Amino acid sequence: MAYIGNSPFPKGNFSATTHNGGTAVFTMGQSPGTKNAVLVFIDGVRQDPLNYSIAGATLTLGTAAPAGTDNVQILVSGEELGVNVPADDSIAVAALDTTSAGTTGQFLQKSGASTIDWATVAGGSITTEGDYFYNYNTISADVTTTVASTEAAFVAGPITIADTFTWTISGELTMI
C-alpha cells in the first residue's frame, strides 16, 4: 500500500496464528495480558470475548472449536508489557507530592507490605552540634536516653510515663 510521507510505524507486537479445531485450548505466540486485546475467529465467525479466557499465552474456549484444518484464527493486537520499576534513589521529592490527609510535621511511613500512611514524628534526639534534646510528652514504652559526657541536655515537662513503662537516663539530663 502506498503512503504520502512516511509509512506508519506499527506499535506493539501484533500476531496472527491459525490452529486446527477439535480442541478448546490454544497456545498463542505471546501473552496479550487481557482477552480484550485478542480477536478469535472460528470458520470466519468472530467469537464473543465472554466465550473464552486468557491465561498468559494460553487461550481457552468455553467449548471446543469444531474439528477442522486451520479453522481457528487468533489475532493478538499487542502483548502484555511489564511494569517499569524505578531504580533506587531515582524518584525526586516533587514526584512524591501528595494532596492526601497528612498534616504539617507528619511524614509518610511504610505501614505494611504495600501501604504507606501518615505518621507523626516521635520524640528523640537531634545529634547535630548546637541542637538540643527535645521533649517527650508521653513515655509509652521502655525508653533509654543516653546523654554523652560531652553534651548538655534538658527536657521541659510535664512528661507522663504510661502504665508500667520505664524511662532510663544514662548521663546528665536536666528537667525543667
Biotite code that builds the C-alpha atoms (Angstrom):
import biotite.structure as struc

atoms = struc.array([
    struc.Atom([0.000, 0.000, 0.000], chain_id="A", res_id=1, res_name="MET", atom_name="CA", element="C"),
    struc.Atom([1.367, 3.413, -0.947], chain_id="A", res_id=2, res_name="ALA", atom_name="CA", element="C"),
    struc.Atom([1.613, 6.292, 1.544], chain_id="A", res_id=3, res_name="TYR", atom_name="CA", element="C"),
    struc.Atom([2.127, 10.002, 1.172], chain_id="A", res_id=4, res_name="ILE", atom_name="CA", element="C"),
    struc.Atom([5.007, 10.838, 3.502], chain_id="A", res_id=5, res_name="GLY", atom_name="CA", element="C"),
    struc.Atom([6.489, 8.318, 5.902], chain_id="A", res_id=6, res_name="ASN", atom_name="CA", element="C"),
    struc.Atom([4.874, 4.918, 6.175], chain_id="A", res_id=7, res_name="SER", atom_name="CA", element="C"),
    struc.Atom([3.147, 4.290, 9.532], chain_id="A", res_id=8, res_name="PRO", atom_name="CA", element="C"),
    struc.Atom([5.251, 2.789, 12.279], chain_id="A", res_id=9, res_name="PHE", atom_name="CA", element="C"),
    struc.Atom([3.421, -0.153, 13.846], chain_id="A", res_id=10, res_name="PRO", atom_name="CA", element="C"),
    struc.Atom([3.398, -0.037, 17.652], chain_id="A", res_id=11, res_name="LYS", atom_name="CA", element="C"),
    struc.Atom([3.309, -3.182, 19.752], chain_id="A", res_id=12, res_name="GLY", atom_name="CA", element="C"),
    struc.Atom([3.714, -6.785, 18.785], chain_id="A", res_id=13, res_name="ASN", atom_name="CA", element="C"),
    struc.Atom([0.800, -7.957, 16.649], chain_id="A", res_id=14, res_name="PHE", atom_name="CA", element="C"),
    struc.Atom([0.402, -11.587, 15.676], chain_id="A", res_id=15, res_name="SER", atom_name="CA", element="C"),
    struc.Atom([-1.992, -13.815, 13.776], chain_id="A", res_id=16, res_name="ALA", atom_name="CA", element="C"),
    struc.Atom([-1.982, -17.571, 14.150], chain_id="A", res_id=17, res_name="THR", atom_name="CA", element="C"),
    struc.Atom([-4.160, -20.319, 12.731], chain_id="A", res_id=18, res_name="THR", atom_name="CA", element="C"),
    struc.Atom([-4.953, -23.542, 14.521], chain_id="A", res_id=19, res_name="HIS", atom_name="CA", element="C"),
    struc.Atom([-6.749, -26.794, 13.845], chain_id="A", res_id=20, res_name="ASN", atom_name="CA", element="C"),
    struc.Atom([-10.117, -27.124, 15.569], chain_id="A", res_id=21, res_name="GLY", atom_name="CA", element="C"),
    struc.Atom([-11.337, -30.028, 17.654], chain_id="A", res_id=22, res_name="GLY", atom_name="CA", element="C"),
    struc.Atom([-9.971, -28.627, 20.928], chain_id="A", res_id=23, res_name="THR", atom_name="CA", element="C"),
    struc.Atom([-10.746, -25.791, 23.332], chain_id="A", res_id=24, res_name="ALA", atom_name="CA", element="C"),
    struc.Atom([-7.172, -24.855, 24.334], chain_id="A", res_id=25, res_name="VAL", atom_name="CA", element="C"),
    struc.Atom([-4.800, -22.924, 22.066], chain_id="A", res_id=26, res_name="PHE", atom_name="CA", element="C"),
    struc.Atom([-1.292, -21.543, 22.579], chain_id="A", res_id=27, res_name="THR", atom_name="CA", element="C"),
    struc.Atom([-0.746, -18.037, 21.238], chain_id="A", res_id=28, res_name="MET", atom_name="CA", element="C"),
    struc.Atom([2.698, -16.728, 20.317], chain_id="A", res_id=29, res_name="GLY", atom_name="CA", element="C"),
    struc.Atom([2.600, -14.091, 23.078], chain_id="A", res_id=30, res_name="GLN", atom_name="CA", element="C"),
    struc.Atom([0.807, -13.050, 26.256], chain_id="A", res_id=31, res_name="SER", atom_name="CA", element="C"),
    struc.Atom([-1.685, -10.271, 25.496], chain_id="A", res_id=32, res_name="PRO", atom_name="CA", element="C"),
    struc.Atom([-2.470, -9.585, 29.163], chain_id="A", res_id=33, res_name="GLY", atom_name="CA", element="C"),
    struc.Atom([-6.208, -9.250, 28.535], chain_id="A", res_id=34, res_name="THR", atom_name="CA", element="C"),
    struc.Atom([-8.698, -11.030, 26.349], chain_id="A", res_id=35, res_name="LYS", atom_name="CA", element="C"),
    struc.Atom([-9.830, -7.629, 25.049], chain_id="A", res_id=36, res_name="ASN", atom_name="CA", element="C"),
    struc.Atom([-6.593, -7.496, 23.028], chain_id="A", res_id=37, res_name="ALA", atom_name="CA", element="C"),
    struc.Atom([-7.497, -10.750, 21.235], chain_id="A", res_id=38, res_name="VAL", atom_name="CA", element="C"),
    struc.Atom([-9.864, -11.492, 18.351], chain_id="A", res_id=39, res_name="LEU", atom_name="CA", element="C"),
    struc.Atom([-10.844, -15.126, 17.834], chain_id="A", res_id=40, res_name="VAL", atom_name="CA", element="C"),
    struc.Atom([-12.479, -16.378, 14.633], chain_id="A", res_id=41, res_name="PHE", atom_name="CA", element="C"),
    struc.Atom([-13.855, -19.883, 14.103], chain_id="A", res_id=42, res_name="ILE", atom_name="CA", element="C"),
    struc.Atom([-14.654, -20.651, 10.466], chain_id="A", res_id=43, res_name="ASP", atom_name="CA", element="C"),
    struc.Atom([-14.572, -16.879, 9.847], chain_id="A", res_id=44, res_name="GLY", atom_name="CA", element="C"),
    struc.Atom([-17.066, -16.008, 12.604], chain_id="A", res_id=45, res_name="VAL", atom_name="CA", element="C"),
    struc.Atom([-15.791, -13.689, 15.327], chain_id="A", res_id=46, res_name="ARG", atom_name="CA", element="C"),
    struc.Atom([-16.213, -15.109, 18.833], chain_id="A", res_id=47, res_name="GLN", atom_name="CA", element="C"),
    struc.Atom([-17.500, -13.048, 21.770], chain_id="A", res_id=48, res_name="ASP", atom_name="CA", element="C"),
    struc.Atom([-14.740, -12.473, 24.382], chain_id="A", res_id=49, res_name="PRO", atom_name="CA", element="C"),
    struc.Atom([-17.225, -13.687, 27.006], chain_id="A", res_id=50, res_name="LEU", atom_name="CA", element="C"),
    struc.Atom([-16.859, -17.153, 25.442], chain_id="A", res_id=51, res_name="ASN", atom_name="CA", element="C"),
    struc.Atom([-13.098, -17.532, 26.048], chain_id="A", res_id=52, res_name="TYR", atom_name="CA", element="C"),
    struc.Atom([-10.468, -16.826, 28.677], chain_id="A", res_id=53, res_name="SER", atom_name="CA", element="C"),
    struc.Atom([-6.797, -15.904, 28.592], chain_id="A", res_id=54, res_name="ILE", atom_name="CA", element="C"),
    struc.Atom([-4.084, -17.091, 30.991], chain_id="A", res_id=55, res_name="ALA", atom_name="CA", element="C"),
    struc.Atom([-0.641, -15.963, 29.881], chain_id="A", res_id=56, res_name="GLY", atom_name="CA", element="C"),
    struc.Atom([-0.202, -17.153, 26.286], chain_id="A", res_id=57, res_name="ALA", atom_name="CA", element="C"),
    struc.Atom([-2.995, -19.763, 26.567], chain_id="A", res_id=58, res_name="THR", atom_name="CA", element="C"),
    struc.Atom([-6.483, -19.142, 25.179], chain_id="A", res_id=59, res_name="LEU", atom_name="CA", element="C"),
    struc.Atom([-9.278, -21.440, 26.355], chain_id="A", res_id=60, res_name="THR", atom_name="CA", element="C"),
    struc.Atom([-12.656, -21.521, 24.617], chain_id="A", res_id=61, res_name="LEU", atom_name="CA", element="C"),
    struc.Atom([-15.819, -22.216, 26.600], chain_id="A", res_id=62, res_name="GLY", atom_name="CA", element="C"),
    struc.Atom([-16.480, -25.194, 24.304], chain_id="A", res_id=63, res_name="THR", atom_name="CA", element="C"),
    struc.Atom([-14.177, -26.927, 21.855], chain_id="A", res_id=64, res_name="ALA", atom_name="CA", element="C"),
    struc.Atom([-13.980, -25.490, 18.353], chain_id="A", res_id=65, res_name="ALA", atom_name="CA", element="C"),
    struc.Atom([-15.432, -27.721, 15.631], chain_id="A", res_id=66, res_name="PRO", atom_name="CA", element="C"),
    struc.Atom([-12.902, -30.070, 14.075], chain_id="A", res_id=67, res_name="ALA", atom_name="CA", element="C"),
    struc.Atom([-11.226, -28.658, 11.004], chain_id="A", res_id=68, res_name="GLY", atom_name="CA", element="C"),
    struc.Atom([-7.884, -27.736, 9.474], chain_id="A", res_id=69, res_name="THR", atom_name="CA", element="C"),
    struc.Atom([-6.764, -24.155, 10.157], chain_id="A", res_id=70, res_name="ASP", atom_name="CA", element="C"),
    struc.Atom([-10.342, -23.162, 11.003], chain_id="A", res_id=71, res_name="ASN", atom_name="CA", element="C"),
    struc.Atom([-9.423, -21.207, 14.170], chain_id="A", res_id=72, res_name="VAL", atom_name="CA", element="C"),
    struc.Atom([-7.693, -17.860, 13.726], chain_id="A", res_id=73, res_name="GLN", atom_name="CA", element="C"),
    struc.Atom([-6.367, -15.855, 16.686], chain_id="A", res_id=74, res_name="ILE", atom_name="CA", element="C"),
    struc.Atom([-5.349, -12.220, 16.205], chain_id="A", res_id=75, res_name="LEU", atom_name="CA", element="C"),
    struc.Atom([-3.430, -10.554, 19.046], chain_id="A", res_id=76, res_name="VAL", atom_name="CA", element="C"),
    struc.Atom([-3.273, -6.752, 18.950], chain_id="A", res_id=77, res_name="SER", atom_name="CA", element="C"),
    struc.Atom([-0.377, -6.348, 21.345], chain_id="A", res_id=78, res_name="GLY", atom_name="CA", element="C"),
    struc.Atom([1.434, -8.067, 24.135], chain_id="A", res_id=79, res_name="GLU", atom_name="CA", element="C"),
    struc.Atom([1.381, -7.589, 27.872], chain_id="A", res_id=80, res_name="GLU", atom_name="CA", element="C"),
    struc.Atom([4.143, -5.259, 28.983], chain_id="A", res_id=81, res_name="LEU", atom_name="CA", element="C"),
    struc.Atom([5.946, -5.412, 32.306], chain_id="A", res_id=82, res_name="GLY", atom_name="CA", element="C"),
    struc.Atom([5.593, -2.600, 34.810], chain_id="A", res_id=83, res_name="VAL", atom_name="CA", element="C"),
    struc.Atom([8.572, -0.290, 34.946], chain_id="A", res_id=84, res_name="ASN", atom_name="CA", element="C"),
    struc.Atom([10.172, -0.282, 38.398], chain_id="A", res_id=85, res_name="VAL", atom_name="CA", element="C"),
    struc.Atom([12.230, 2.847, 39.050], chain_id="A", res_id=86, res_name="PRO", atom_name="CA", element="C"),
    struc.Atom([15.827, 2.390, 40.169], chain_id="A", res_id=87, res_name="ALA", atom_name="CA", element="C"),
    struc.Atom([16.717, 3.071, 43.803], chain_id="A", res_id=88, res_name="ASP", atom_name="CA", element="C"),
    struc.Atom([17.104, 6.784, 44.590], chain_id="A", res_id=89, res_name="ASP", atom_name="CA", element="C"),
    struc.Atom([15.691, 7.813, 41.202], chain_id="A", res_id=90, res_name="SER", atom_name="CA", element="C"),
    struc.Atom([12.461, 9.480, 42.400], chain_id="A", res_id=91, res_name="ILE", atom_name="CA", element="C"),
    struc.Atom([12.638, 13.220, 43.073], chain_id="A", res_id=92, res_name="ALA", atom_name="CA", element="C"),
    struc.Atom([10.825, 14.738, 46.058], chain_id="A", res_id=93, res_name="VAL", atom_name="CA", element="C"),
    struc.Atom([8.441, 16.618, 43.750], chain_id="A", res_id=94, res_name="ALA", atom_name="CA", element="C"),
    struc.Atom([7.179, 13.275, 42.421], chain_id="A", res_id=95, res_name="ALA", atom_name="CA", element="C"),
    struc.Atom([6.069, 12.359, 45.942], chain_id="A", res_id=96, res_name="LEU", atom_name="CA", element="C"),
    struc.Atom([3.919, 15.478, 46.334], chain_id="A", res_id=97, res_name="ASP", atom_name="CA", element="C"),
    struc.Atom([0.520, 14.478, 47.646], chain_id="A", res_id=98, res_name="THR", atom_name="CA", element="C"),
    struc.Atom([-2.787, 16.152, 48.411], chain_id="A", res_id=99, res_name="THR", atom_name="CA", element="C"),
    struc.Atom([-3.941, 13.487, 50.866], chain_id="A", res_id=100, res_name="SER", atom_name="CA", element="C"),
    struc.Atom([-4.768, 13.996, 54.533], chain_id="A", res_id=101, res_name="ALA", atom_name="CA", element="C"),
    struc.Atom([-1.312, 14.452, 56.065], chain_id="A", res_id=102, res_name="GLY", atom_name="CA", element="C"),
    struc.Atom([-0.720, 17.483, 58.275], chain_id="A", res_id=103, res_name="THR", atom_name="CA", element="C"),
    struc.Atom([2.282, 19.710, 58.898], chain_id="A", res_id=104, res_name="THR", atom_name="CA", element="C"),
    struc.Atom([5.011, 17.849, 60.755], chain_id="A", res_id=105, res_name="GLY", atom_name="CA", element="C"),
    struc.Atom([3.930, 14.396, 59.603], chain_id="A", res_id=106, res_name="GLN", atom_name="CA", element="C"),
    struc.Atom([5.790, 12.045, 57.289], chain_id="A", res_id=107, res_name="PHE", atom_name="CA", element="C"),
    struc.Atom([4.909, 9.048, 55.117], chain_id="A", res_id=108, res_name="LEU", atom_name="CA", element="C"),
    struc.Atom([5.812, 5.763, 56.749], chain_id="A", res_id=109, res_name="GLN", atom_name="CA", element="C"),
    struc.Atom([5.691, 2.222, 55.383], chain_id="A", res_id=110, res_name="LYS", atom_name="CA", element="C"),
    struc.Atom([2.993, 0.511, 57.425], chain_id="A", res_id=111, res_name="SER", atom_name="CA", element="C"),
    struc.Atom([2.605, -2.753, 55.521], chain_id="A", res_id=112, res_name="GLY", atom_name="CA", element="C"),
    struc.Atom([3.985, -4.752, 52.628], chain_id="A", res_id=113, res_name="ALA", atom_name="CA", element="C"),
    struc.Atom([2.450, -2.386, 50.070], chain_id="A", res_id=114, res_name="SER", atom_name="CA", element="C"),
    struc.Atom([0.990, 0.523, 52.051], chain_id="A", res_id=115, res_name="THR", atom_name="CA", element="C"),
    struc.Atom([2.207, 3.831, 53.398], chain_id="A", res_id=116, res_name="ILE", atom_name="CA", element="C"),
    struc.Atom([0.434, 6.024, 55.939], chain_id="A", res_id=117, res_name="ASP", atom_name="CA", element="C"),
    struc.Atom([0.943, 9.410, 57.522], chain_id="A", res_id=118, res_name="TRP", atom_name="CA", element="C"),
    struc.Atom([2.768, 9.294, 60.885], chain_id="A", res_id=119, res_name="ALA", atom_name="CA", element="C"),
    struc.Atom([3.860, 11.836, 63.467], chain_id="A", res_id=120, res_name="THR", atom_name="CA", element="C"),
    struc.Atom([7.479, 12.219, 64.484], chain_id="A", res_id=121, res_name="VAL", atom_name="CA", element="C"),
    struc.Atom([8.078, 10.634, 67.893], chain_id="A", res_id=122, res_name="ALA", atom_name="CA", element="C"),
    struc.Atom([10.357, 12.205, 70.495], chain_id="A", res_id=123, res_name="GLY", atom_name="CA", element="C"),
    struc.Atom([14.040, 11.624, 70.144], chain_id="A", res_id=124, res_name="GLY", atom_name="CA", element="C"),
    struc.Atom([17.305, 13.440, 69.955], chain_id="A", res_id=125, res_name="SER", atom_name="CA", element="C"),
    struc.Atom([18.979, 15.636, 67.423], chain_id="A", res_id=126, res_name="ILE", atom_name="CA", element="C"),
    struc.Atom([22.669, 14.872, 67.374], chain_id="A", res_id=127, res_name="THR", atom_name="CA", element="C"),
    struc.Atom([23.933, 17.885, 65.449], chain_id="A", res_id=128, res_name="THR", atom_name="CA", element="C"),
    struc.Atom([26.190, 20.189, 67.492], chain_id="A", res_id=129, res_name="GLU", atom_name="CA", element="C"),
    struc.Atom([24.312, 23.201, 68.862], chain_id="A", res_id=130, res_name="GLY", atom_name="CA", element="C"),
    struc.Atom([20.902, 21.499, 68.734], chain_id="A", res_id=131, res_name="ASP", atom_name="CA", element="C"),
    struc.Atom([19.048, 20.085, 71.702], chain_id="A", res_id=132, res_name="TYR", atom_name="CA", element="C"),
    struc.Atom([17.262, 17.045, 73.022], chain_id="A", res_id=133, res_name="PHE", atom_name="CA", element="C"),
    struc.Atom([13.573, 17.716, 72.635], chain_id="A", res_id=134, res_name="TYR", atom_name="CA", element="C"),
    struc.Atom([10.682, 16.754, 74.805], chain_id="A", res_id=135, res_name="ASN", atom_name="CA", element="C"),
    struc.Atom([8.698, 13.582, 75.150], chain_id="A", res_id=136, res_name="TYR", atom_name="CA", element="C"),
    struc.Atom([5.079, 14.218, 76.067], chain_id="A", res_id=137, res_name="ASN", atom_name="CA", element="C"),
    struc.Atom([4.360, 10.622, 76.992], chain_id="A", res_id=138, res_name="THR", atom_name="CA", element="C"),
    struc.Atom([6.636, 7.638, 77.504], chain_id="A", res_id=139, res_name="ILE", atom_name="CA", element="C"),
    struc.Atom([4.562, 4.685, 76.265], chain_id="A", res_id=140, res_name="SER", atom_name="CA", element="C"),
    struc.Atom([7.306, 2.072, 76.007], chain_id="A", res_id=141, res_name="ALA", atom_name="CA", element="C"),
    struc.Atom([10.523, 1.320, 77.837], chain_id="A", res_id=142, res_name="ASP", atom_name="CA", element="C"),
    struc.Atom([12.970, 4.029, 76.718], chain_id="A", res_id=143, res_name="VAL", atom_name="CA", element="C"),
    struc.Atom([16.658, 4.601, 77.377], chain_id="A", res_id=144, res_name="THR", atom_name="CA", element="C"),
    struc.Atom([18.028, 8.080, 76.779], chain_id="A", res_id=145, res_name="THR", atom_name="CA", element="C"),
    struc.Atom([21.803, 8.370, 76.604], chain_id="A", res_id=146, res_name="THR", atom_name="CA", element="C"),
    struc.Atom([23.489, 11.749, 77.037], chain_id="A", res_id=147, res_name="VAL", atom_name="CA", element="C"),
    struc.Atom([27.204, 11.748, 76.259], chain_id="A", res_id=148, res_name="ALA", atom_name="CA", element="C"),
    struc.Atom([29.575, 13.341, 78.779], chain_id="A", res_id=149, res_name="SER", atom_name="CA", element="C"),
    struc.Atom([30.431, 15.986, 76.164], chain_id="A", res_id=150, res_name="THR", atom_name="CA", element="C"),
    struc.Atom([26.787, 17.080, 75.877], chain_id="A", res_id=151, res_name="GLU", atom_name="CA", element="C"),
    struc.Atom([24.346, 19.017, 77.989], chain_id="A", res_id=152, res_name="ALA", atom_name="CA", element="C"),
    struc.Atom([20.716, 18.013, 77.676], chain_id="A", res_id=153, res_name="ALA", atom_name="CA", element="C"),
    struc.Atom([17.402, 19.086, 79.158], chain_id="A", res_id=154, res_name="PHE", atom_name="CA", element="C"),
    struc.Atom([13.709, 18.419, 78.730], chain_id="A", res_id=155, res_name="VAL", atom_name="CA", element="C"),
    struc.Atom([10.739, 20.536, 79.661], chain_id="A", res_id=156, res_name="ALA", atom_name="CA", element="C"),
    struc.Atom([7.881, 18.787, 81.461], chain_id="A", res_id=157, res_name="GLY", atom_name="CA", element="C"),
    struc.Atom([5.349, 17.649, 82.201], chain_id="A", res_id=158, res_name="PRO", atom_name="CA", element="C"),
    struc.Atom([6.088, 14.153, 80.930], chain_id="A", res_id=159, res_name="ILE", atom_name="CA", element="C"),
    struc.Atom([3.751, 11.233, 81.550], chain_id="A", res_id=160, res_name="THR", atom_name="CA", element="C"),
    struc.Atom([5.169, 7.725, 81.891], chain_id="A", res_id=161, res_name="ILE", atom_name="CA", element="C"),
    struc.Atom([2.306, 5.438, 80.875], chain_id="A", res_id=162, res_name="ALA", atom_name="CA", element="C"),
    struc.Atom([1.396, 2.164, 82.603], chain_id="A", res_id=163, res_name="ASP", atom_name="CA", element="C"),
    struc.Atom([4.429, 0.269, 83.932], chain_id="A", res_id=164, res_name="THR", atom_name="CA", element="C"),
    struc.Atom([6.998, 1.572, 81.443], chain_id="A", res_id=165, res_name="PHE", atom_name="CA", element="C"),
    struc.Atom([10.478, 2.741, 82.463], chain_id="A", res_id=166, res_name="THR", atom_name="CA", element="C"),
    struc.Atom([12.469, 5.727, 81.265], chain_id="A", res_id=167, res_name="TRP", atom_name="CA", element="C"),
    struc.Atom([16.167, 5.128, 81.898], chain_id="A", res_id=168, res_name="THR", atom_name="CA", element="C"),
    struc.Atom([18.513, 8.098, 81.614], chain_id="A", res_id=169, res_name="ILE", atom_name="CA", element="C"),
    struc.Atom([22.203, 7.416, 81.103], chain_id="A", res_id=170, res_name="SER", atom_name="CA", element="C"),
    struc.Atom([24.257, 10.582, 81.619], chain_id="A", res_id=171, res_name="GLY", atom_name="CA", element="C"),
    struc.Atom([23.184, 14.030, 82.743], chain_id="A", res_id=172, res_name="GLU", atom_name="CA", element="C"),
    struc.Atom([19.715, 15.298, 81.859], chain_id="A", res_id=173, res_name="LEU", atom_name="CA", element="C"),
    struc.Atom([18.081, 18.359, 83.394], chain_id="A", res_id=174, res_name="THR", atom_name="CA", element="C"),
    struc.Atom([14.281, 18.543, 83.640], chain_id="A", res_id=175, res_name="MET", atom_name="CA", element="C"),
    struc.Atom([12.632, 21.965, 83.862], chain_id="A", res_id=176, res_name="ILE", atom_name="CA", element="C"),
])
